């Protein structure tokens, strides 16, 4: 890791879930990088950081997702706007002025199952499908807005991550959340296995890839199947309460976000390299196996 001077990668938001995983991978790959805790809404401060480190690539993982969950953003809309929209745009714009490639992290949670994309169907939502999530969530609506805005920048790579899982069992990992839930509403949807997918980010940046990508593993897996695998590989005594079909249908009818995403655009960049979500997940669970 470099502390001053020109570096290849600059990570903003390095103490968060995504940022800490990026830093761990950069270290593992022995890449030249720096981190900074600059407030991304502060233009002069961000400018100073960019000029200090002179990065080739910026990975902007800074943002607000709320605690204990994204519902927090509904009652803290202005704070969420300031960081997730204005702050991120500030970083992208300042990078654009310096011809620096900038990666930002969005969400795949902008879709709900519909008639053309039913539960259990083989067709996923592509990057060209307009978001259809009707839930009036501040977090989701602002993610949609940011996605639309950054598409006007020729230096920006926007990655839609959905339900991230990682072998560090971070509190923000979907797996860590699932094992704490009192009731599981299980449907087959797309997930992002960070251990598999995050190493691709550095390669995409180096190739100058920009635009909007569904950043998920190919295929789908249900929440119940994930917990079955968790019990098989990690904790044989684990149990959970599964919602019945009627409860799941009511859950879906209100337009809850989460669906199958089409990863074919990403697969075209890395032919034969992206692993099915189930295979990738099993590797993560083997790493978590109790001794």
MIVOTOR-888561 format. One record per residue (C-alpha): x, y, z; residue number from 1. Coordinates in steps of 0.5 Angstrom, whole numbers, plus 500, padded with zeros to 3 digits. Layout:
! MIVOTOR-888561
{xx=X | yy=Y | zz=Z | pos=NUM}
...
! end
This chain:
! MIVOTOR-888561
{xx=500 | yy=500 | zz=500 | pos=1}
{xx=502 | yy=507 | zz=498 | pos=2}
{xx=501 | yy=513 | zz=503 | pos=3}
{xx=503 | yy=519 | zz=498 | pos=4}
{xx=505 | yy=520 | zz=491 | pos=5}
{xx=502 | yy=516 | zz=485 | pos=6}
{xx=498 | yy=510 | zz=486 | pos=7}
{xx=494 | yy=505 | zz=481 | pos=8}
{xx=488 | yy=505 | zz=486 | pos=9}
{xx=485 | yy=510 | zz=491 | pos=10}
{xx=479 | yy=507 | zz=495 | pos=11}
{xx=474 | yy=511 | zz=498 | pos=12}
{xx=470 | yy=509 | zz=504 | pos=13}
{xx=475 | yy=503 | zz=506 | pos=14}
{xx=473 | yy=502 | zz=513 | pos=15}
{xx=466 | yy=500 | zz=510 | pos=16}
{xx=464 | yy=493 | zz=508 | pos=17}
{xx=465 | yy=494 | zz=500 | pos=18}
{xx=471 | yy=498 | zz=502 | pos=19}
{xx=474 | yy=493 | zz=507 | pos=20}
{xx=474 | yy=487 | zz=502 | pos=21}
{xx=477 | yy=491 | zz=496 | pos=22}
{xx=483 | yy=493 | zz=501 | pos=23}
{xx=484 | yy=486 | zz=503 | pos=24}
{xx=484 | yy=484 | zz=495 | pos=25}
{xx=489 | yy=489 | zz=493 | pos=26}
{xx=493 | yy=487 | zz=499 | pos=27}
{xx=493 | yy=480 | zz=497 | pos=28}
{xx=494 | yy=482 | zz=490 | pos=29}
{xx=500 | yy=486 | zz=492 | pos=30}
{xx=497 | yy=492 | zz=488 | pos=31}
{xx=499 | yy=499 | zz=489 | pos=32}
{xx=494 | yy=503 | zz=492 | pos=33}
{xx=492 | yy=508 | zz=498 | pos=34}
{xx=486 | yy=509 | zz=502 | pos=35}
{xx=483 | yy=516 | zz=505 | pos=36}
{xx=477 | yy=517 | zz=509 | pos=37}
{xx=475 | yy=524 | zz=506 | pos=38}
{xx=468 | yy=526 | zz=506 | pos=39}
{xx=466 | yy=525 | zz=499 | pos=40}
{xx=461 | yy=531 | zz=499 | pos=41}
{xx=467 | yy=536 | zz=500 | pos=42}
{xx=470 | yy=538 | zz=494 | pos=43}
{xx=476 | yy=542 | zz=496 | pos=44}
{xx=478 | yy=536 | zz=500 | pos=45}
{xx=477 | yy=531 | zz=495 | pos=46}
{xx=481 | yy=535 | zz=490 | pos=47}
{xx=486 | yy=535 | zz=495 | pos=48}
{xx=486 | yy=527 | zz=496 | pos=49}
{xx=486 | yy=526 | zz=488 | pos=50}
{xx=492 | yy=531 | zz=487 | pos=51}
{xx=496 | yy=528 | zz=493 | pos=52}
{xx=495 | yy=521 | zz=491 | pos=53}
{xx=494 | yy=522 | zz=483 | pos=54}
{xx=491 | yy=515 | zz=482 | pos=55}
{xx=490 | yy=512 | zz=476 | pos=56}
{xx=483 | yy=509 | zz=478 | pos=57}
{xx=478 | yy=511 | zz=484 | pos=58}
{xx=474 | yy=506 | zz=487 | pos=59}
{xx=468 | yy=510 | zz=491 | pos=60}
{xx=465 | yy=505 | zz=496 | pos=61}
{xx=463 | yy=511 | zz=501 | pos=62}
{xx=456 | yy=511 | zz=502 | pos=63}
{xx=450 | yy=511 | zz=507 | pos=64}
{xx=446 | yy=504 | zz=507 | pos=65}
{xx=443 | yy=506 | zz=514 | pos=66}
{xx=443 | yy=502 | zz=521 | pos=67}
{xx=440 | yy=497 | zz=522 | pos=68}
{xx=438 | yy=497 | zz=515 | pos=69}
{xx=436 | yy=501 | zz=509 | pos=70}
{xx=429 | yy=503 | zz=512 | pos=71}
{xx=434 | yy=508 | zz=516 | pos=72}
{xx=434 | yy=512 | zz=510 | pos=73}
{xx=427 | yy=514 | zz=510 | pos=74}
{xx=427 | yy=518 | zz=516 | pos=75}
{xx=434 | yy=521 | zz=514 | pos=76}
{xx=433 | yy=523 | zz=507 | pos=77}
{xx=437 | yy=529 | zz=506 | pos=78}
{xx=443 | yy=526 | zz=509 | pos=79}
{xx=442 | yy=520 | zz=504 | pos=80}
{xx=442 | yy=525 | zz=499 | pos=81}
{xx=448 | yy=529 | zz=501 | pos=82}
{xx=452 | yy=522 | zz=501 | pos=83}
{xx=449 | yy=517 | zz=496 | pos=84}
{xx=448 | yy=522 | zz=491 | pos=85}
{xx=451 | yy=529 | zz=491 | pos=86}
{xx=458 | yy=526 | zz=494 | pos=87}
{xx=458 | yy=520 | zz=489 | pos=88}
{xx=457 | yy=525 | zz=484 | pos=89}
{xx=462 | yy=530 | zz=486 | pos=90}
{xx=467 | yy=524 | zz=486 | pos=91}
{xx=465 | yy=522 | zz=479 | pos=92}
{xx=466 | yy=529 | zz=477 | pos=93}
{xx=472 | yy=531 | zz=480 | pos=94}
{xx=475 | yy=524 | zz=477 | pos=95}
{xx=472 | yy=526 | zz=470 | pos=96}
{xx=476 | yy=533 | zz=470 | pos=97}
{xx=482 | yy=529 | zz=471 | pos=98}
{xx=481 | yy=523 | zz=466 | pos=99}
{xx=481 | yy=518 | zz=472 | pos=100}
{xx=477 | yy=512 | zz=471 | pos=101}
{xx=472 | yy=512 | zz=477 | pos=102}
{xx=468 | yy=505 | zz=480 | pos=103}
{xx=462 | yy=506 | zz=484 | pos=104}
{xx=457 | yy=501 | zz=487 | pos=105}
{xx=450 | yy=501 | zz=486 | pos=106}
{xx=444 | yy=496 | zz=487 | pos=107}
{xx=441 | yy=491 | zz=483 | pos=108}
{xx=435 | yy=492 | zz=488 | pos=109}
{xx=431 | yy=496 | zz=483 | pos=110}
{xx=427 | yy=490 | zz=481 | pos=111}
{xx=421 | yy=486 | zz=483 | pos=112}
{xx=418 | yy=480 | zz=480 | pos=113}
{xx=413 | yy=482 | zz=474 | pos=114}
{xx=409 | yy=478 | zz=469 | pos=115}
{xx=415 | yy=478 | zz=464 | pos=116}
{xx=420 | yy=476 | zz=470 | pos=117}
{xx=416 | yy=471 | zz=474 | pos=118}
{xx=419 | yy=468 | zz=480 | pos=119}
{xx=422 | yy=461 | zz=478 | pos=120}
{xx=423 | yy=464 | zz=471 | pos=121}
{xx=429 | yy=463 | zz=467 | pos=122}
{xx=429 | yy=471 | zz=464 | pos=123}
{xx=433 | yy=476 | zz=468 | pos=124}
{xx=432 | yy=483 | zz=468 | pos=125}
{xx=438 | yy=486 | zz=464 | pos=126}
{xx=441 | yy=493 | zz=465 | pos=127}
{xx=437 | yy=496 | zz=459 | pos=128}
{xx=430 | yy=494 | zz=463 | pos=129}
{xx=427 | yy=500 | zz=467 | pos=130}
{xx=427 | yy=499 | zz=474 | pos=131}
{xx=420 | yy=497 | zz=476 | pos=132}
{xx=421 | yy=497 | zz=484 | pos=133}
{xx=415 | yy=500 | zz=487 | pos=134}
{xx=417 | yy=501 | zz=494 | pos=135}
{xx=417 | yy=508 | zz=496 | pos=136}
{xx=424 | yy=507 | zz=499 | pos=137}
{xx=429 | yy=513 | zz=500 | pos=138}
{xx=435 | yy=509 | zz=499 | pos=139}
{xx=432 | yy=505 | zz=493 | pos=140}
{xx=430 | yy=511 | zz=489 | pos=141}
{xx=436 | yy=515 | zz=490 | pos=142}
{xx=440 | yy=509 | zz=488 | pos=143}
{xx=436 | yy=509 | zz=481 | pos=144}
{xx=437 | yy=517 | zz=481 | pos=145}
{xx=445 | yy=516 | zz=482 | pos=146}
{xx=445 | yy=510 | zz=476 | pos=147}
{xx=441 | yy=515 | zz=471 | pos=148}
{xx=446 | yy=521 | zz=473 | pos=149}
{xx=453 | yy=517 | zz=472 | pos=150}
{xx=451 | yy=514 | zz=466 | pos=151}
{xx=453 | yy=521 | zz=463 | pos=152}
{xx=460 | yy=521 | zz=465 | pos=153}
{xx=465 | yy=517 | zz=460 | pos=154}
{xx=469 | yy=515 | zz=466 | pos=155}
{xx=464 | yy=512 | zz=471 | pos=156}
{xx=463 | yy=504 | zz=472 | pos=157}
{xx=457 | yy=503 | zz=475 | pos=158}
{xx=456 | yy=496 | zz=479 | pos=159}
{xx=449 | yy=493 | zz=481 | pos=160}
{xx=451 | yy=489 | zz=487 | pos=161}
{xx=445 | yy=485 | zz=490 | pos=162}
{xx=445 | yy=481 | zz=496 | pos=163}
{xx=452 | yy=481 | zz=497 | pos=164}
{xx=456 | yy=475 | zz=501 | pos=165}
{xx=463 | yy=474 | zz=503 | pos=166}
{xx=467 | yy=469 | zz=507 | pos=167}
{xx=469 | yy=475 | zz=512 | pos=168}
{xx=462 | yy=474 | zz=515 | pos=169}
{xx=462 | yy=481 | zz=515 | pos=170}
{xx=455 | yy=484 | zz=519 | pos=171}
{xx=453 | yy=487 | zz=513 | pos=172}
{xx=454 | yy=480 | zz=509 | pos=173}
{xx=447 | yy=478 | zz=507 | pos=174}
{xx=449 | yy=471 | zz=510 | pos=175}
{xx=450 | yy=474 | zz=517 | pos=176}
{xx=443 | yy=477 | zz=516 | pos=177}
{xx=440 | yy=471 | zz=514 | pos=178}
{xx=442 | yy=467 | zz=520 | pos=179}
{xx=439 | yy=472 | zz=525 | pos=180}
{xx=433 | yy=473 | zz=521 | pos=181}
{xx=427 | yy=470 | zz=525 | pos=182}
{xx=423 | yy=468 | zz=519 | pos=183}
{xx=426 | yy=467 | zz=512 | pos=184}
{xx=422 | yy=469 | zz=506 | pos=185}
{xx=425 | yy=464 | zz=501 | pos=186}
{xx=425 | yy=466 | zz=493 | pos=187}
{xx=430 | yy=464 | zz=488 | pos=188}
{xx=434 | yy=471 | zz=486 | pos=189}
{xx=441 | yy=473 | zz=484 | pos=190}
{xx=446 | yy=474 | zz=489 | pos=191}
{xx=453 | yy=477 | zz=489 | pos=192}
{xx=459 | yy=473 | zz=492 | pos=193}
{xx=464 | yy=478 | zz=493 | pos=194}
{xx=470 | yy=473 | zz=494 | pos=195}
{xx=469 | yy=471 | zz=486 | pos=196}
{xx=466 | yy=478 | zz=483 | pos=197}
{xx=471 | yy=483 | zz=487 | pos=198}
{xx=477 | yy=481 | zz=483 | pos=199}
{xx=474 | yy=483 | zz=477 | pos=200}
{xx=473 | yy=490 | zz=479 | pos=201}
{xx=481 | yy=491 | zz=478 | pos=202}
{xx=481 | yy=488 | zz=471 | pos=203}
{xx=475 | yy=492 | zz=469 | pos=204}
{xx=478 | yy=499 | zz=471 | pos=205}
{xx=485 | yy=497 | zz=468 | pos=206}
{xx=481 | yy=495 | zz=461 | pos=207}
{xx=477 | yy=502 | zz=462 | pos=208}
{xx=470 | yy=499 | zz=462 | pos=209}
{xx=465 | yy=504 | zz=464 | pos=210}
{xx=457 | yy=504 | zz=464 | pos=211}
{xx=452 | yy=500 | zz=468 | pos=212}
{xx=453 | yy=492 | zz=470 | pos=213}
{xx=449 | yy=487 | zz=473 | pos=214}
{xx=455 | yy=485 | zz=478 | pos=215}
{xx=452 | yy=478 | zz=480 | pos=216}
{xx=454 | yy=471 | zz=479 | pos=217}
{xx=450 | yy=467 | zz=474 | pos=218}
{xx=444 | yy=463 | zz=476 | pos=219}
{xx=440 | yy=464 | zz=482 | pos=220}
{xx=439 | yy=461 | zz=489 | pos=221}
{xx=434 | yy=461 | zz=494 | pos=222}
{xx=434 | yy=464 | zz=501 | pos=223}
{xx=432 | yy=457 | zz=504 | pos=224}
{xx=438 | yy=453 | zz=499 | pos=225}
{xx=443 | yy=458 | zz=502 | pos=226}
{xx=441 | yy=456 | zz=509 | pos=227}
{xx=441 | yy=449 | zz=507 | pos=228}
{xx=448 | yy=449 | zz=505 | pos=229}
{xx=450 | yy=453 | zz=511 | pos=230}
{xx=448 | yy=448 | zz=515 | pos=231}
{xx=451 | yy=443 | zz=511 | pos=232}
{xx=458 | yy=446 | zz=511 | pos=233}
{xx=458 | yy=451 | zz=517 | pos=234}
{xx=453 | yy=449 | zz=523 | pos=235}
{xx=450 | yy=442 | zz=523 | pos=236}
{xx=445 | yy=445 | zz=529 | pos=237}
{xx=443 | yy=451 | zz=525 | pos=238}
{xx=435 | yy=451 | zz=524 | pos=239}
{xx=430 | yy=457 | zz=522 | pos=240}
{xx=423 | yy=459 | zz=521 | pos=241}
{xx=421 | yy=458 | zz=514 | pos=242}
{xx=415 | yy=463 | zz=511 | pos=243}
{xx=409 | yy=459 | zz=508 | pos=244}
{xx=407 | yy=460 | zz=501 | pos=245}
{xx=402 | yy=464 | zz=502 | pos=246}
{xx=406 | yy=469 | zz=507 | pos=247}
{xx=411 | yy=469 | zz=501 | pos=248}
{xx=406 | yy=471 | zz=496 | pos=249}
{xx=404 | yy=476 | zz=500 | pos=250}
{xx=411 | yy=479 | zz=501 | pos=251}
{xx=412 | yy=479 | zz=493 | pos=252}
{xx=405 | yy=482 | zz=492 | pos=253}
{xx=407 | yy=489 | zz=496 | pos=254}
{xx=413 | yy=489 | zz=490 | pos=255}
{xx=418 | yy=488 | zz=495 | pos=256}
{xx=425 | yy=489 | zz=491 | pos=257}
{xx=429 | yy=483 | zz=489 | pos=258}
{xx=429 | yy=479 | zz=483 | pos=259}
{xx=433 | yy=475 | zz=478 | pos=260}
{xx=438 | yy=479 | zz=474 | pos=261}
{xx=441 | yy=478 | zz=467 | pos=262}
{xx=449 | yy=477 | zz=468 | pos=263}
{xx=450 | yy=476 | zz=460 | pos=264}
{xx=453 | yy=483 | zz=459 | pos=265}
{xx=458 | yy=482 | zz=465 | pos=266}
{xx=460 | yy=474 | zz=462 | pos=267}
{xx=461 | yy=477 | zz=455 | pos=268}
{xx=467 | yy=481 | zz=458 | pos=269}
{xx=470 | yy=475 | zz=462 | pos=270}
{xx=468 | yy=469 | zz=458 | pos=271}
{xx=468 | yy=462 | zz=462 | pos=272}
{xx=470 | yy=466 | zz=468 | pos=273}
{xx=464 | yy=467 | zz=472 | pos=274}
{xx=462 | yy=462 | zz=476 | pos=275}
{xx=455 | yy=460 | zz=478 | pos=276}
{xx=452 | yy=463 | zz=484 | pos=277}
{xx=451 | yy=456 | zz=488 | pos=278}
{xx=458 | yy=454 | zz=486 | pos=279}
{xx=461 | yy=460 | zz=489 | pos=280}
{xx=457 | yy=460 | zz=495 | pos=281}
{xx=459 | yy=453 | zz=497 | pos=282}
{xx=467 | yy=455 | zz=497 | pos=283}
{xx=465 | yy=461 | zz=501 | pos=284}
{xx=461 | yy=457 | zz=506 | pos=285}
{xx=467 | yy=452 | zz=506 | pos=286}
{xx=472 | yy=457 | zz=508 | pos=287}
{xx=467 | yy=459 | zz=514 | pos=288}
{xx=467 | yy=452 | zz=516 | pos=289}
{xx=467 | yy=451 | zz=524 | pos=290}
{xx=474 | yy=447 | zz=526 | pos=291}
! end
